[in-house]
Amino acid sequence: MKKEPIDLKKFYLAQGTAVPSSEKLVIHPDKDGFIRLRLEGEIGKIAGLNWADCRYLIVDMLADMDTQALIDVCFEKTNPQPGEKRGVINYEMLPTRRVKLAVDMEELQSNRFFLLTLPGMLKGRARCNPSSITEMKAVELYIHPGYSHVFNSFTIFEAYLADSLPDMKVIGEPMVDELGQWNMKDWSTKTHSVEQMTAYLHKEYERAKTDNHYPPGWNRYGGWKNLKFDTTGFFHTHYDGKRWWLVDPDGYAFFSNGMCYGSRMGVHGFTDKMENLFSWLPDPDDATYKDAWTTADHIAEFAKRNGAEAGKDRKMFNFSRANMIRAFGPDKWWDAWVKLNSARLKRWGFNTIGVGVNNYTDERVMDYLAESEIPFVWTLKDFPLTDDLIFRDFPDVYSEQYAQRSKTFAENQITPFVGNPYMIGYFITNEPEWKFQTSINLAERVFAYPKNLASKKALIELLHQKYSAIDTLNQAWNKEFISFEDLYTPFAHADCFSEAAAEDMKLLRANLLEKYAQVPQDALRRVDPDHMNLGLRYSKISKNEIAGSEFFDVLSFNCYFPSAEDSLNIASSAIDMPCMIGEWHIGGADKGLLSYGLLASATQDERGGACEHYMQGAMHHKNCVGIHYFEMNDQPLLGRFDGECMQHGVIDICNTSYDDLVAHFEATNHKMYDYVSGNLEPIAKAVNVFRSK
């Protein structure tokens, strides 16, 4: 491995206080909990080193704090475009143990949003326009307090450039106890022994034998017996003159109150190069716990983002499964889980399995759905990408390859569900990564692309139709093209040429989105005309994503805010159609995990009150036909396949429910159809909800 050391004295401390040390750099955060370190220099030669000769920036570090450390690695260009922000690659890092932050500078190309998870590195994201390290004049490390109440110091033992990854082994004592909990913290609902956990789960199992029904007045699908529309044998939409509804296969009014991954028994977390952080791990060859082990290549979402090869030797363990195995045995744990959990969901008032994707090859989702008889949505996998991608995962939507792969996609993905009455509908994909970089206009990227894409030809034809003569386009764009053929020669920043050019790029972007939605929709409809197309499940909604929604039965988006009403208003003011919130949550700050969620409340009781406020507001909105809570399980302490480690679940890693939260869910869910129909006005008050700093 080539290694170019960075002199720690080259770090300029812009925020925080340094502690004198000759061998390492120790910094205390400022009064608000932040630290800012800068490396400066000439373009492409920061801190006196030629960064283009190496691929990785390595920072050997330790964050002494009580939650995950949030680090923005900020890259500053010498000549940014007007209004262009700094490129940021950010990571969530394991605290209290010595870990290596490995920044892959190839990610500055911005080919993806979610980055590869490495030992000690939790979730990573790229937020930058496509660029190169050779354009940069400075790099800054900006360390956030996150959710921490205790942030003592941040230590850099060593920093260097490297052409390959070093040994990423995490250094330190165990953090995880035998049940999968954080051994350095205590909290009111922590499980203190296998015996305590087993007794609790057997009690829950016995309860599930009888207390396993939807609230009174709901039918077998979870629909409302007080209101009936037309019967088709499948879920569909209906507008009654006042609001949008879903309608269940028997014709009853239906609101999709979902639990994301409600069928899933726990979440796998990485163990490789972190084995020393676990107080107990069974041998992977131990037949008793074989169902609790996997490797990352068997996690569909990991393979989609990183390639299966990247995960083949990376071991993962599922403590929730192991705990069910302890309680019920290796041959009976899954059957016990189905009975116990499906009963919980129904009595809590959840009538939909959200997300609905078989992300683990051994997950047995279809078996769970058949036995539980709970309606579900399904997120289709293997979205039809083309060989040439316009930006991140956005395909060449006008190409014949996109049409052909959409046909194969539809045949492979939707065929198993044809005729299934419990399927509400399908999301075509989940959180497309191109959308996370809001500074990028897809049409601008088409013209910047080095090849003559089919989409480039289509957009040039549209411009030809609008302007007729190249002189007219030149006048509008403030350019000097000789002919429309010149538009095939790659050029960037077309949205900066003039106001007219920027407006054209917006319209062409909308055209691309329409084709993006239409082509797979037509293919899916040919295979399955009965189930609803629930859209692309955007990470959040804005008016920029409305184009193409006319091809969906339901517009879906995720909504991580204290209230859903603003997002629903944005969508419904742009297009009057049914809307579904594919993900939402409010985490809790009083249990033992490294993150509390994308937003959180201080206690489980406050969290529950905040959830009621969110739910009642969404239920009352005339365009909202469903909300799906993310998710059933807390995530692993040391992170799942992408490093997420949030306390956002309804049950913990020992499969114990958060009863203070559940009581609030039941209070609103059992009156759900009164809120949806307008018989009851929302009564839950806003509760303090906060985000990490």
GUGU-537583 format. One record per residue (C-alpha): x, y, z. Coordinates in pm, whole numbers, plus 50000, padded with zeros to 5 digits. Example, Ala and Ser with C-alpha at 12.3 -4.5 7.8 and 13.67 -1.06 7.14 Angstrom:
BEGIN
512304955050780
513674989450714
END
This chain:
BEGIN
500005000050000
501325034249902
501135057750202
501665095350202
501575108350564
499875141650635
501695162550893
499135167451170
500505202651217
499095210750873
495555208551013
494275243551083
491865243451378
488945266051283
486575254451558
487315237251889
490315237052122
493495216652072
495155197652357
498975198652344
500395165452222
503485156452023
502255123551876
498555128951805
495995156251757
493445158752040
490645184352016
487855194352251
484675206452081
483505242452115
480675251952350
478075240352093
479775206652042
481415212651702
484945208351568
486265221351237
489665212051089
491055224350755
493795213950518
494695240150260
497085244249970
497335248449596
494835233549355
495215195549357
498105198249604
496655202549950
498935202350256
501895198950022
500825164949881
499715154549533
496275140149610
495705128049255
498315100649312
496145083749577
492555072149604
491865073949979
492145099150259
492605078950579
492025093950923
492865070851216
490555085051485
488585081051806
485475101151899
484895101252274
481135106652275
477915088452363
476355086252015
477685081851664
480065108851540
478895128051234
481735139251007
481405160550695
484435158550468
484085190550266
485925196949939
486375232649816
486885239849448
489185266749315
486635277049050
483095266549149
480125273748922
477875302949025
475855291749327
477655258149351
478035245849709
481015227149851
481105190349776
480495169850090
481085133250163
479675126450507
479975096750738
478545084751066
481355069551272
481475044851559
482245062951888
484435052952187
486615029551978
489615035651753
488475034251392
489645045451049
487725070550842
488415060750479
487315087150229
487225073349875
487955103749659
486465086449356
483105093349520
483585129849420
482385118549077
478975116049248
477995083849073
475955073749376
474505087749697
474825059149948
478405048250008
479985014950100
479885006650472
483254996650618
484184984450970
483775012951217
482215034750947
478465036550966
476315053550702
478035073750429
476615096950162
477955117449871
476475152249832
478325168949547
478185177749183
480395155348967
483995166849024
487585155649085
490145159849361
492315178149104
489835207349118
490145211749495
492155236949694
491065227450048
489595198850250
487745203750575
486685179450846
483555192051020
482635170751324
479075174051457
477775165651805
474825146851648
472525134751923
475275133552184
474875146152540
478525138252611
481245148052362
484605149252538
487135149152259
488095139551906
491515123851851
493455119151527
496275094051571
497375095151210
496225109250874
497535099350533
496775094050167
496755058350034
496235040749703
494315012049867
492425005350187
494464997350499
493514971150756
490164984650878
490044964351201
488404983751485
490454986051805
488794983752146
486894963652406
483424947952359
480444971152316
477704945452247
476364921752513
475174886052453
471674897952357
472864924352112
472444954352344
474944981952426
476824970452735
477935005552835
474415019152888
471365010553093
467725020053035
464335011953180
463344984252936
466744968052893
466674930052908
469134916653165
469164879253094
468214852452845
465764838853103
463964872253135
463704875552756
462464839852709
459744843652971
458544875952809
458434861552456
456544830352566
453994852452740
453604872652419
453234840552220
450404828252444
448654861652415
448894859752036
446754828352031
443634847952123
444384885352104
445004886151731
442234906351567
441814940151404
439854966651600
436044963151600
434364974651281
437234963851054
436884935350805
439354907650718
441514931450513
441494958950773
438894978550577
436064998750731
432714981050742
430825014050779
431545025650424
431355005750103
432135013949742
432394992049430
433774956749457
436474945649211
438274917749396
441434939349415
442534970849593
441805002549398
441285040049447
438065059749477
437195096749509
433935102149697
433595139149617
435385150149936
438495128649966
440465100349812
440165064849947
441645031149886
439035003849849
439704968049958
438894937349747
435484933849918
434594969749836
435084985450179
436825018450243
440465012650330
443275034150470
446705017750445
448225020750792
451475002350740
454424988750932
457554988050716
459304954350730
456514942650957
457214907350837
460914908850919
462484891251216
465274914851309
468054931051110
471484917151022
474524937551126
478174935451027
480694917051243
483764915151017
486864932051160
484734940951464
484504906651626
486294920051934
483404944151995
480984915552070
480774898252409
479294867752237
479044854851882
478314818451797
480494800151550
479094805151196
479114767251162
476984762451475
473814745751342
471684761051619
472304796551499
472754790951125
469624811551052
471134841651229
474224843651008
474564856450654
477014875350434
476394909450279
476054895949924
472794879850041
471374913950134
469664925549815
470004962649886
473724959349968
474324940549643
472324966449446
474404995249580
477854979349598
477784947649387
477524912649528
481284907049513
481844934649770
479854915050027
480824878649974
483274876250265
481624901450495
479844883150776
476634896450933
474734884751240
471084889651337
470694891551716
466904893651699
466784860251521
469314845751762
467144857252053
464044840751902
466094809051850
467104810152218
463474813952321
461784788952087
464524767051939
466124765351592
463164746951437
460264766551586
461444802651609
460054813551271
456564799251327
456504815251671
457514848551516
454724847751256
452054840851515
453404865451771
454054894251534
451014892151307
448834892751620
450674923451745
450204942551422
446484935451403
445694944051763
447834975651739
445744986451438
448214982251151
446634967350838
449524968050591
453014953050565
455024982550434
458064981950203
457294945450134
460564935049977
462414902350018
465724918550106
467184887450271
467324856150058
466084835150352
463484859750478
460394839350377
458304870550323
455804853050096
455244825950357
454734852450625
452204871350412
450274839550331
450054829050697
449404863250851
446744873950596
447704910550624
447504932450311
450874943450177
452684965749934
455724953849742
458854972349638
460064958449307
463754950349275
466144951848979
464784984348835
465554985048459
468795004648439
470575009948109
474255004548036
474645042148003
473295060948305
472605098148273
473315105648638
473655080148919
470785055448869
468805075448611
468675055248286
468655065247921
464875065647926
464305069847551
466515040147460
465245007347326
467314990647598
465205007847865
462024995347699
463314959747665
464654958148019
461384972548148
459584943847980
461884918148142
461634936648474
457844935148467
457714898448374
460204888348644
459084910948926
455294913148913
454324878748775
454444861449119
451744885149249
449224883048967
445804875349113
446814880149480
443974899449649
446074908749954
448534928649744
447584965549753
450064975249486
453734979349405
456385006149428
458395005749104
461555012649303
462645029049630
464345062749683
466115067549346
469595080449418
469605106649141
467035126549337
469235132149643
471475156549452
468995184849407
471575207649242
471715184748937
469345189348644
468975156548459
468505173548123
471765192748175
473495159248242
472085145147915
473815172647715
477015168447920
477085130847856
479965120647624
477805097347410
474885104147178
472225088847398
468735081947272
467545106747533
469885133247392
468395128147048
464865131247188
465635163247379
467325179147077
464245171046868
462075188347130
464315219047117
464165218446738
460365217846754
460315247346993
462895269946826
462765258346460
465935277846376
469275275146552
469605313146553
466465315446763
467875290747016
471205309347018
469465342047094
467525326047381
470515307247522
473175333547454
475205308247254
476715304946903
475835269846781
476155265046404
473315239946382
471195217146599
473775190046525
476175209646747
474005200547044
475295164847018
478785176847113
478935173747494
478645205947693
477975211648064
476105237448270
473415243848008
471105254848287
473495284148354
473605297947997
470615321048039
467215323248206
465615308547893
468095279647889
467435272848258
463685272148189
464215248547893
466245225348113
463385224148365
460895215148094
463195189047942
463825174448287
460065170348330
459945153147991
462605128548105
460675121048425
457515114048226
459335088648010
461055074448319
457655066548470
455725056948158
457965029948009
458065006048309
454445014148392
453285002948046
455294970748080
453964963548430
450374970448330
450604945648045
451664918048287
449374927848575
446394950448501
444794944948843
447244958149102
447964994749161
451145012549060
452195031249374
454935051349206
458655055749267
458635061149643
460715092649634
462865101249937
460775132749975
458435152949757
458755186349585
457085201049278
460135189749078
459035153349110
455405156849003
456095151448632
455285115548537
452965110248834
449965108748602
451105073548510
450705061648871
447575051549059
449045065749379
451845091149428
454235078349694
456995095949885
458765093150217
458235120650471
460555124650769
459175156250926
457245163351249
454085166051036
453155152250695
450745179850608
453155203550431
454435175650205
450915163750130
449925199550044
452905203049807
451855171349625
448115177549618
448455213749506
450465201849205
448295171949115
445025160549269
445575123549319
445855098949609
449135100749801
450875074950015
453675081450261
455975051750211
458155058650516
457985080350825
459155077351183
459975094951505
462685078251710
463355077952081
466295092552271
465965071852589
467175037452476
470635023352411
471505029152047
473985051551866
471325071151676
467735079851764
466305081951413
466105108251142
464195128451399
463325119851757
461645128352085
463155126552432
461125097352572
458985068952442
455855086052575
456715118952400
457645099352092
454225083152097
452495116752130
454495130251836
453485099751632
449805105351710
450115141551595
451745130351270
449245102351206
446075121751277
447165150651055
447965127050767
444775106850812
442705138650799
444245150450469
441895145250174
444635131749944
446325108350190
445395071550153
448215055950356
451145060850593
453775034250656
455885036050973
459595028350931
460175003451085
459194973851301
462654965851445
465324987051603
468504985151398
471714967851517
473954987051755
476924985951515
474864991751202
472934972850936
474084967550573
474445005150513
475475014450866
472115027250996
471835021051371
468665038951476
466335035151774
463235039851564
461625005651602
458424994951773
460304965251917
463904962952037
466594937551954
465174913552216
461784916252040
460304935052335
457694960852236
457974997052347
454644997152526
454565034652598
454835040552224
452395012752136
449715027552364
449785059152155
449645039651829
446585020951952
444855052752071
444915067451720
444785035651512
441655022451680
439865054651579
441625056451243
438575056151020
436905083351224
439905105751157
440065095850789
436335100850728
436215134050913
433965121351190
436765131651427
439025161851394
442715156751484
443195162451856
446815152451921
449005182252000
452475187851858
455235173652077
458855184652077
460705166751798
464365173151716
467095162851474
470765155651528
472955186651525
END
